[in-house]
């Protein structure tokens, strides 16, 4: 068995996921709507691992539970990257833009130490 190559950039990961879908003839199922719905389903599976845990318990998961959470996070990431690819969204640029917007919405001097939404201050 060969060691999988790490994906150091979004483009190579998108290409790998595109090829994965193409050889299985799954492109027909990977509409933006279906990918968005699959992403939400995986997010729900992630949340199930934390349901009913205390704050402290959620921060110190047993290794087997952490491994399961990691796989759910991977599913969410895969669907996010795949959806961005299908919509031709430059995901890294979108992330950078969103961080910049959040810096404006949440200025440090107004929100430091507060969990309030920007509409509350």
N, C-alpha and C positions, 0 to 999 in steps of 0.2 A: 504494500500500500504506500502511495506517495504522500508526502506532506503537502497539504494545500498551501497555495501561495497566498500571502496576505494581500489584501487590496488596499494599496496605499493612496488611491485616488478614486473619486466617484466615477470617473469615466470608465476605468477598467472594471469596476464593480458592476456598473450598468451594463457593460458589454457582456460580462459573465452571466448576469441574470437574464439578459435578452437571449443569449444563446441557450440557456437552460430552458426557457419557455419555448423557443423556436423548435428545438429538437423534439419536444414533446407535443408540438402543435397546440400550445396553450395560448398563443398570441390572441386567438379568437376570444378567449375568456378574459384577457387582461385589459378590458376597457377601463378608462379612468373610474367610472362608477363602481365596477366590480372590485378594483384594487382598493378604492377608498373604503368600501364596505368590508373587505377582508382586513384592512388595517384596523378598523374599529373593532372587529371581532377579536383580533389578536390583542388589542389594548384591553379588552374585557378579560381575556385570559390572564393577562399580566395582573390586573387588579385583583383577580380571584386569589392570587398568592398572598395578598396583603389584607384581604377582607378579614375583619375581626381581630387583627393583631393590634397590640398597643404600639405607640410610637417607638418605644425601646425595642420591642420584638421585631418591628419592621426594619430597624437599623442593624440588627444582629441575626441575620438568617443563618440557619444551619447550612452546611456546604451543599447538601443535596437539594435543598430548596433554592439556594443561590444559583445552582446550576440550571434549575428549571426556569428561574427568573431570567437568567442570561439568554436562554433559548427563546423566551417570549420577546425579550428586547431585540434579539436578532431578527425574529419574524417581523416585528414592527419596523425595524430599520430596512429590511429587505423590501417590504411593501411600500415604504416611503420612497426609497430610491427608485423602485420600479415605477411608481406613479409619477414621480418627477420626470423620469425618462419618457414615459408615454405622453406626457403633456409638454415635453421639451422645456422644462423648467430647469434653469441652472441652479441647482440646490444650494451649492456653496455661496453663490451670490445672494440668493434669497435669504440664507441664514445671516450673512453679513449685514444685509439691509435691515432685517428684523432686529438684530442686536442694536444697530444704530437707532432705529425707531424706539426701542425699549429704553435706551439711554436717555432719549429726549423725554419720553413719557414718565420715566422714573428717575428724576435727578437725585443724585446721592444726598444732597443737603435736605431734601424733602422726605425721602423714604427710608433712609438708613435705619435699620432695626424695626421697620414697620411692614406688616403684611397687607396693608391697605391697597386696594386697587387704585389706579391713577384717577379714577372718577370720584374718589372719596377725599381728596385733599385739594 
